[in-house]
Amino acid sequence: MEAPEGTLYAFRALLLIRCLRSDRLVSSVEGFVRRVFQQENFLTQASTTELQLGELVDKEVASATPVALCSVPGHDASNRVEQLAAERTARCVAVALGSAEGFTLADAAITSAAKTGTWVLLKNVHLAPQWLGQLEKRLHALRPHASFRLFLTMETHPKVPVNLLRRARVLMFEPAPGVRAHLQQLLRGIPTARVAKAPAERARLYFLLAWLHAVVVERLRYVPLGWSKGYEFGEADHESALATIDRWLDSSAIGEEEGAAKTHISPEKIPWAAIRTLLTESVYGGRIDNEYDQRVLESFVGTLFTPKSYDYNFALVKREEGSSGSGEVDESPEEEEGASKRKISASIHKDLCIPDATRMEQFLTWVDALPDREPPTWLGLPADAERVILTARGQTLLSRARKMQSVASDESGEADGGGDAVELSGGLGGMGGADGGEGGSTAANQQQQPAWMRTLGTHVAQWLDLLPNVSTPPQVPSDLLKDPLVRVFVREAQLGRSLLARVVGDLQEVAEVCAGTAPQTNHRRMLLSSLSRGLIPDHWRKFKVPRNRSLAQWIVNLGTRLKQATDAEAKSLAGAGGASLGEGAVWLGGLFNPGAFITATRQAVAQRHAWSLEELTLRLDLSSGEEDEGAEGGGMKHEEDRFAVSGLRLEGARWEGGKDGRLALCAPGDGGFTRLGQCGIRWVKGDSEADASSESKGAVTLLPVYLNGDREDLLFGVDISIRDEDKAAVLQRGLAITTD
């Protein structure tokens, strides 16, 4: 079948966008797919149909067919079944799995409901994959009543039996995207009688909570920038927060008459402190295990839940200072419905103020006028955060495409390689006899190998050329090991040599298998399976790397780490101490164990001055890359109590000035991060004069330093000087320092 006209042009445009605008790669791929299949709504037509669960249960599902309601973590779809059962007045027995007694209750409920024709709702079935295998067999032998229905709610999980999903009617549920959709769903889901209860200030508190929940959930789309990880915030948190507000508001609005509530209450008399504490420590904060994510949550709650929120024109979102128009959201004009509606602007140059409303209907009217797509600044993020996240998604897309290409190469090897390229255990079955002989010449064996194996052999040879030779470790005098810096660099070099020997040995074995000169073993099959798909073998993972790093990049990175480790070992043995490292800074992200280096610097300073470790506080002197380029010698040097490090980058901000400078927020178009020059780690004793002078420059915020951009491994936190007016923005933007 010939390709549709224009497909070649679209593919060339896709390649061009891949090179120039990697943040638009995902949307460009979607456009290419539409062009190939000649359907403009190919990727969106399925999502435009609203689910009619009642009609599906009545007309499309048989009694012996379970209905599987799958959802992403944190989103529970069981309430849809419970609401439908309440509307139909149908008897529905709900059982939550995950405990031993849950299995017994579930079996009894299915047996009874199958006879009487009632409904059974099994919640969180992904927690019991083995029991689901038994359920599948039981459903085959079940002869249920015509009105019997079995509902299964689960999170998407790889251990759920595939045969059960094939038998079931599978429905996928995801939270509504966008702040507007969240607000509409949350506010319309609150019963009218609940909102109408006195005092009248209740409606605005409900709206503030809905806004907080929408922001908290939407920031999950920007992990690790919005949150450091994907917390499971869901509708249960919102319902718990509503109950918290009701309890404290009712207790504060008790009138003079017993049992009667005041019609109105002064905003100053609302127990804000109690509400803020419960939201940050229990309701939402109970799911957070990162100190810096907790500070982000406290900033949002502290900004919204205050008496000022009842003021006229209270700003939910403050305008972006000094930003360009590139951060604005393109809005399409709304279609007229009798009379034209005015949409609320999504410009980052204007404050987004809370509506002057007292009834829920007024708040909903305001919400309906919000744009469908909000700028990231509404979530407290930089205006170009979307570009940063889209770039990362594009890299993930390319990584997955490479893996698919490897699988396709495996399958194509069956035709031109003369063997089963997918089943590695049989791909080289004729390489040797039962006695382990080679079974023929090398040239003949190479021609018998599938195409993917010949390609892998070429790559392995290139990787071996990139790696250094395994060196002999030097003799280390025992007296030098008393220096903590010497110890840490000797251990770095030892770990590097051990890992290098293992990697080189494995690659040489794979090269021999690909050349047809060695038989397969279980270990070699595992290496072939991993390397042919571009995956890093598990026993090679002796240091943390970003999730999207490819195998080829890992090999190059390993060689660079080994060079630093051996050079640092030689310098430290030549003259113990940090000053012996010379002018070159330590590449912090290139250490096999960066935490051990940080601890060693602390121990070195404590030994030098006879100070207690508990008395020392970590300071990080930052410098911009421009300063290093203009400075003689390349920036900061190793000194007695300061250790130069490199490879740091500041995400979401830039550094203005030298060691005594301060942090400034990035403007749209700055790229989202700033590469720093050679910085200095130093340890100071308590509130020294150096600390006093640093803190006198203005406000100070605690900034996290992560091992890499995934923000999974926290190294330490440092106090950084900022402008007073930027304090709230710095917290909400999720600024951090990461290593390369």
C-alpha positions, 0 to 999 in steps of 0.5 A: 500500500502506497503512503498517503500523499504528503507523508514524506514531507510530514516525516521530514518536518518531524526530523527538522522539529526533532533537531530544532524544537525538541519540546514540540516533538510529541505534538509533531508525532501526533500530527504525523500519525494523523497524516499517515492514517488520514484522520484529523481526529484519530487521537481524540475521537475516543475521548469525546464520547461521554461514558454512559455507565448505566446504558453500558451495564444494561445493554452492553454487558452480560451477567457473566462479564465483569466490568473492570474500572481501571484508573491511574494511581490516586484516582478512584472510580468506585464512586461512579458505581456507587452513584449508579447503584443509588440511582437505580436503587440496586443492592450493591455489596462493596468489598475492599481487597488487600487483607485476608478477610477481604478474600472471604467476604468477596467470595461470599458476596459473589456466591450470594449475588450470583444467585439473587441477581444483585451487584458486587463491587470489589475495590483495589483488586490490583492488590490481590493478583493471585486471587484474581487468577482464581476469580478468572477460573471461577467466572468460567464455571459460574452460571449467574442470575441475569441481573448479576453484575460484577465490578472491579476497580483497580489501578493499572498494574502489570501483575493483573491477569491478562486473561481476566482483562480479556474477559472483562469490559475494561473502562479507563478513567483518568482525572480531568486535565486542567484547573478549569475541569478540576474546579467544575468537577469538584464544585458541582460534586458538592451537594446543594444542601451542604453549601447552603448551610450557614454561615454564608462564608462557607461557599468561599471556603469551598472554592478556595479548597477546590482551587488548592486541590486543582493546583495540587493535582495539576502540578503532578503533570510537571513531575519532577518540577511541580512535585519531586515525585508522583504523589497519589492525591485524589478525590478522597483528599478533597472530601476529607478536607471538606469535612475538616472545614465543615467541622471547624467552621461549624464550631466557630459559627455557633449562635446564641441559640442552642443548635443554631448557627450564625448566618454570617461570621467575620473572616477573622474569626474563622479558625485559619490556623487549625485549617491550615495545620490539618491541610498541611500536616494531615490531609494533603501533607500526610502523603508527602515525604519530601521536606521541600515538597512540604514547604511548597504545600505550606506556601500554597495553603498559607497564601490561600487560607487567610482572612485576606481571601475575603477581600475584594480582588484577592489575587489567586495568582499574581502576575509574572513580573518582567516576563515577555509575551511568550508565556501567554496562552493562545486562546481561541474565541468562544462560540456564541450561544445566543449571546457572546460570553467573555472569557477570563484572560490567561495572560501572565501579565495580569493578576487572577483575582477571586470572584466577588461571589457568595453563592456557589452558582456565582463561583461556577459561572466564573469557573465556566469562563476560565480558559480551557488551558491555563498557563503554568504560572497559575500553578506557581511554576515558571511560564516556560515550565510546559516547554521543559516538561515537553522536552523531557517527554520528547526524550522519553518518546525517543528512548521508547522508540529506540527500544521498539526499533531493537525489538523490530530488528530482533524479529527481522533477524529471523528472515535474514539470520537463519535463527530465532532472534527473539528467543536468545536461548535458541539463537545460537543453538548450532554454535557448538556441539555437546562437548562445547566445541566451536563447531566451525570457523569464525567467519562461517559462524558470523554469517550464521548470526542474526542481523541484530547480533552482528550489529550488537557485536559492532557496538560492543567493539566501539564501547570497548574502545571508549573504556580505559584499560583496567589499571593496577591499584597503587599502594596506599600507606596506612597513615594517609588513610587517616585523612577522610578525603584520601579515604573517599577518593581511594574508595572511589577509585577502587569501586571504579576499577572493580566496576570497570573490570566487570563491564569490560569482562562482560563486553568481551564475553558478549563480543565472543558470543557475537563472533561465534567463538564462545557458547552461550550461558545463562549469564551471557543470555542475560547480557545479550537480552539487555544490551541488544535492547539498549538496557543497562544490566542490573549488576552494572548499576553501581551508581545512580543515573537519570532514568532516560540515560541510554546505554551508550551514554552510560558507557561514556559517562563511566569512562569519564567517572573513572578518569576523575576517580583515578586522577583524584586518587593520585592527587590526594595520595601525593599530598593529603587534603583538599588543597592537594587536589589543585585548581580543578574542581571535583565533578560532584555528579561524577562521583560514585558516592557523592554523599560520602564526599560531602561527609568527608569534607565535613570530617576534614574541617572538623579534624583540622579545627578540632570542632564537633561535627554537630557544630558545623553548617554547610554553605555553598558559594555559587558562581555563574559560568560567565565568571569562570570564563572571565576569571584567571584559573577558571573560578573557585579553587580548593582552599583550606576550608572550601572545596571546589565542585563543578557540574551544578545547574540551577533549575528555574532561576539564575545566579546574579553576582559572584560569591556574595550574589543572590538568586533571581527568578528565570524569565520566560525564554531563559531555558528553565535552568542556568549552568553554574561555574565552579562553586565552593562547598564550605563548613562553618561553625554555628553563627560565624561572622561569615554567616552573619554577613551572608544573611544580612544581604536579605531574605534566605531560602533553603534550596535542595541539591539533588543528584540529578534532574529526576530529583529522586536522591537528595544530597543536601540543602543549602541556604541561598540569598534571595530578594524579599519579594521573591520568597513565595515564588521561589518556594512554589516554583520548586527551584532546586540545584542538580548535578549533571 
